[in-house]
Amino acid sequence: MDRYIERCWRIIQRVATKRDLEITVVHSCLGHFMKNVKVNASKVLGKKQ
C-alpha cells in the first residue's frame, strides 16, 4: 500500500516515471458508485429509478 500511495503522490506532483504512468491507478467516486448500485438494483428489482 505504501508503494501505491508513493506512486500516486509522484503522479500528482508531476514527477512520475514512465512505469508509474503505465500502471493502473485505482479510483472510484462514491457518488458514482452508489448511482450505479441504484441503477443495477432497480433493474433487478424492477423498480423505477
N, CA, C and O atoms as a MOPAC input file, in Angstrom:
PM7 MOZYME 1SCF
protein

 N      0.81800 1    -1.18200 1     0.00000 1
 C      0.00000 1     0.00000 1     0.00000 1
 C      0.87100 1     1.25900 1     0.00000 1
 O      0.54200 1     2.25100 1    -0.65100 1
 N      1.97000 1     1.20800 1     0.72700 1
 C      2.85600 1     2.37000 1     0.76400 1
 C      3.40600 1     2.70100 1    -0.61900 1
 O      3.49900 1     3.86900 1    -0.99700 1
 N      3.76800 1     1.66300 1    -1.37000 1
 C      4.28700 1     1.90000 1    -2.72700 1
 C      3.22300 1     2.52500 1    -3.61400 1
 O      3.52700 1     3.39400 1    -4.43100 1
 N      1.97300 1     2.08900 1    -3.45800 1
 C      0.86900 1     2.64400 1    -4.24500 1
 C      0.67800 1     4.12800 1    -3.92500 1
 O      0.53400 1     4.94700 1    -4.83200 1
 N      0.67800 1     4.46700 1    -2.65500 1
 C      0.49500 1     5.86300 1    -2.25200 1
 C      1.66000 1     6.71400 1    -2.74300 1
 O      1.45500 1     7.83600 1    -3.20600 1
 N      2.86600 1     6.19800 1    -2.64600 1
 C      4.03600 1     6.93000 1    -3.14000 1
 C      3.93100 1     7.16900 1    -4.64300 1
 O      4.25800 1     8.25200 1    -5.12700 1
 N      3.47600 1     6.16400 1    -5.37500 1
 C      3.32200 1     6.30600 1    -6.82900 1
 C      2.26400 1     7.34600 1    -7.15800 1
 O      2.46600 1     8.17700 1    -8.04300 1
 N      1.14300 1     7.30900 1    -6.45700 1
 C      0.08800 1     8.30500 1    -6.66900 1
 C      0.60700 1     9.70500 1    -6.36900 1
 O      0.29300 1    10.65400 1    -7.08700 1
 N      1.39800 1     9.83400 1    -5.31200 1
 C      1.95200 1    11.14000 1    -4.94600 1
 C      2.87700 1    11.66000 1    -6.05100 1
 O      2.84000 1    12.84500 1    -6.38000 1
 N      3.70600 1    10.78000 1    -6.62400 1
 C      4.58300 1    11.20500 1    -7.71700 1
 C      3.76600 1    11.67200 1    -8.91500 1
 O      4.13300 1    12.64900 1    -9.56800 1
 N      2.66900 1    10.99100 1    -9.21100 1
 C      1.81200 1    11.38200 1   -10.33400 1
 C      1.20500 1    12.75400 1   -10.07300 1
 O      1.19800 1    13.60700 1   -10.96100 1
 N      0.70000 1    12.97400 1    -8.87400 1
 C      0.09500 1    14.26500 1    -8.52100 1
 C      1.12500 1    15.38700 1    -8.59800 1
 O      0.80500 1    16.49400 1    -9.03300 1
 N      2.35000 1    15.11200 1    -8.18200 1
 C      3.41100 1    16.12000 1    -8.16200 1
 C      4.07500 1    16.30900 1    -9.53000 1
 O      4.98800 1    17.12200 1    -9.67600 1
 N      3.61300 1    15.55700 1   -10.52200 1
 C      4.14100 1    15.63300 1   -11.89100 1
 C      5.61000 1    15.23900 1   -12.00100 1
 O      6.35300 1    15.79500 1   -12.81000 1
 N      6.01600 1    14.28600 1   -11.19000 1
 C      7.37400 1    13.75000 1   -11.27400 1
 C      7.33100 1    12.23800 1   -11.48400 1
 O      8.27800 1    11.52900 1   -11.14300 1
 N      6.23900 1    11.75800 1   -12.04000 1
 C      6.04300 1    10.32200 1   -12.23800 1
 C      7.01100 1     9.77100 1   -13.26800 1
 O      7.37400 1    10.44400 1   -14.23300 1
 N      7.41600 1     8.54200 1   -13.04300 1
 C      8.24000 1     7.84300 1   -14.02000 1
 C      7.32400 1     7.25000 1   -15.09300 1
 O      6.10300 1     7.22100 1   -14.94000 1
 N      7.92700 1     6.78600 1   -16.16200 1
 C      7.15000 1     6.15000 1   -17.22300 1
 C      6.41100 1     4.93700 1   -16.66500 1
 O      5.25800 1     4.69300 1   -17.02200 1
 N      7.06000 1     4.18900 1   -15.80700 1
 C      6.45200 1     2.99500 1   -15.19800 1
 C      5.25100 1     3.37300 1   -14.32200 1
 O      4.24100 1     2.66900 1   -14.32000 1
 N      5.35900 1     4.48000 1   -13.58100 1
 C      4.23800 1     4.93700 1   -12.75400 1
 C      2.99200 1     5.14500 1   -13.59900 1
 O      1.88400 1     4.81600 1   -13.17400 1
 N      3.17100 1     5.68500 1   -14.78400 1
 C      2.03600 1     6.01000 1   -15.64400 1
 C      1.50000 1     4.80000 1   -16.40300 1
 O      0.37200 1     4.82800 1   -16.89600 1
 N      2.29600 1     3.74400 1   -16.49800 1
 C      1.84900 1     2.53500 1   -17.18900 1
 C      0.92200 1     1.68100 1   -16.32500 1
 O      0.10500 1     0.92100 1   -16.84300 1
 N      1.05300 1     1.81000 1   -15.02700 1
 C      0.26000 1     1.00700 1   -14.09500 1
 C     -1.06800 1     1.71200 1   -13.83800 1
 O     -1.11900 1     2.93900 1   -13.75100 1
 N     -2.12900 1     0.94300 1   -13.71800 1
 C     -3.46100 1     1.48900 1   -13.48000 1
 C     -3.54200 1     2.16200 1   -12.11800 1
 O     -3.02100 1     1.65100 1   -11.12600 1
 N     -4.20200 1     3.31500 1   -12.08500 1
 C     -4.48800 1     3.99700 1   -10.82500 1
 C     -5.92100 1     3.65100 1   -10.45300 1
 O     -6.85900 1     4.01300 1   -11.16200 1
 N     -6.08400 1     2.95300 1    -9.34500 1
 C     -7.40700 1     2.53400 1    -8.89800 1
 C     -8.09800 1     3.73100 1    -8.25000 1
 O     -7.53500 1     4.37600 1    -7.36600 1
 N     -9.31300 1     4.02200 1    -8.69100 1
 C    -10.06600 1     5.12700 1    -8.10300 1
 C    -11.55400 1     4.89600 1    -8.28400 1
 O    -11.97900 1     4.16800 1    -9.18100 1
 N    -12.31900 1     5.50800 1    -7.44300 1
 C    -13.76800 1     5.42800 1    -7.55400 1
 C    -14.37900 1     6.57700 1    -6.77500 1
 O    -13.96400 1     6.87800 1    -5.65600 1
 N    -15.35000 1     7.20000 1    -7.37000 1
 C    -16.10000 1     8.24300 1    -6.68700 1
 C    -17.29600 1     7.56800 1    -6.02400 1
 O    -18.04500 1     6.85200 1    -6.69000 1
 N    -17.48300 1     7.77800 1    -4.75300 1
 C    -18.55800 1     7.10900 1    -4.03100 1
 C    -19.92000 1     7.45600 1    -4.61000 1
 O    -20.80200 1     6.60000 1    -4.67700 1
 N    -20.10000 1     8.70400 1    -5.03000 1
 C    -21.38100 1     9.10800 1    -5.61100 1
 C    -21.71300 1     8.32700 1    -6.87200 1
 O    -22.84100 1     7.86000 1    -7.03600 1
 N    -20.74200 1     8.18100 1    -7.76000 1
 C    -20.96200 1     7.42300 1    -8.98700 1
 C    -21.16200 1     5.94000 1    -8.68200 1
 O    -21.99800 1     5.28100 1    -9.30000 1
 N    -20.40400 1     5.42700 1    -7.74200 1
 C    -20.54600 1     4.02500 1    -7.35600 1
 C    -21.96000 1     3.75300 1    -6.84200 1
 O    -22.58800 1     2.77400 1    -7.24300 1
 N    -22.45900 1     4.61500 1    -5.96000 1
 C    -23.79400 1     4.42800 1    -5.39200 1
 C    -24.87600 1     4.58000 1    -6.46100 1
 O    -25.88600 1     3.87800 1    -6.42600 1
 N    -24.66600 1     5.49400 1    -7.41100 1
 C    -25.62500 1     5.65500 1    -8.51000 1
 C    -25.71300 1     4.35900 1    -9.31100 1
 O    -26.80700 1     3.90900 1    -9.65200 1
 N    -24.56200 1     3.76000 1    -9.61000 1
 C    -24.54900 1     2.50800 1   -10.36800 1
 C    -25.20700 1     1.37800 1    -9.58800 1
 O    -25.90100 1     0.54400 1   -10.17100 1
 N    -24.99700 1     1.34300 1    -8.28000 1
 C    -25.65600 1     0.33000 1    -7.45400 1
 C    -27.16400 1     0.50800 1    -7.53700 1
 O    -27.89900 1    -0.46900 1    -7.67500 1
 N    -27.62800 1     1.74700 1    -7.45600 1
 C    -29.06600 1     2.03300 1    -7.51900 1
 C    -29.65300 1     1.60300 1    -8.86100 1
 O    -30.70800 1     0.97000 1    -8.90400 1
 N    -28.97500 1     1.94300 1    -9.95000 1
 C    -29.45500 1     1.58500 1   -11.28800 1
 C    -29.52200 1     0.06900 1   -11.43800 1
 O    -30.52200 1    -0.46500 1   -11.91800 1
 N    -28.46400 1    -0.62300 1   -11.02900 1
 C    -28.44200 1    -2.08300 1   -11.15600 1
 C    -29.46900 1    -2.74700 1   -10.25100 1
 O    -30.10600 1    -3.72200 1   -10.64900 1
 N    -29.63500 1    -2.23100 1    -9.04500 1
 C    -30.63600 1    -2.79200 1    -8.13800 1
 C    -32.03500 1    -2.57600 1    -8.69600 1
 O    -32.89500 1    -3.44900 1    -8.57900 1
 N    -32.26500 1    -1.41700 1    -9.30100 1
 C    -33.57600 1    -1.13300 1    -9.89100 1
 C    -33.89000 1    -2.10500 1   -11.02200 1
 O    -35.03000 1    -2.54400 1   -11.17300 1
 N    -32.87900 1    -2.43600 1   -11.81300 1
 C    -33.08300 1    -3.39100 1   -12.90200 1
 C    -33.46200 1    -4.76000 1   -12.34600 1
 O    -34.37300 1    -5.41400 1   -12.85200 1
 N    -32.76600 1    -5.17900 1   -11.31800 1
 C    -33.01100 1    -6.49600 1   -10.73400 1
 C    -34.35800 1    -6.53800 1   -10.02500 1
 O    -35.09200 1    -7.52000 1   -10.13300 1
 N    -34.67800 1    -5.48200 1    -9.30800 1
 C    -35.90700 1    -5.46100 1    -8.51400 1
 C    -37.11900 1    -4.97700 1    -9.30000 1
 O    -38.25000 1    -5.09200 1    -8.82800 1
 N    -36.89100 1    -4.43300 1   -10.50100 1
 C    -37.98800 1    -3.99100 1   -11.34900 1
 C    -38.64200 1    -2.69300 1   -10.91400 1
 O    -39.79900 1    -2.43900 1   -11.25000 1
 N    -37.91600 1    -1.86800 1   -10.16900 1
 C    -38.45600 1    -0.58700 1    -9.71600 1
 C    -37.89900 1     0.53600 1   -10.56700 1
 O    -36.84100 1     0.41000 1   -11.18300 1
 N    -38.64100 1     1.65000 1   -10.58800 1
 C    -38.15400 1     2.82400 1   -11.30300 1
 C    -37.06500 1     3.49900 1   -10.48500 1
 O    -36.99000 1     3.36100 1    -9.26400 1
 N    -36.21400 1     4.24200 1   -11.21100 1
 C    -35.13400 1     4.96300 1   -10.54600 1
 C    -35.73600 1     6.16000 1    -9.91400 1
 O    -35.03000 1     6.94600 1    -9.28100 1

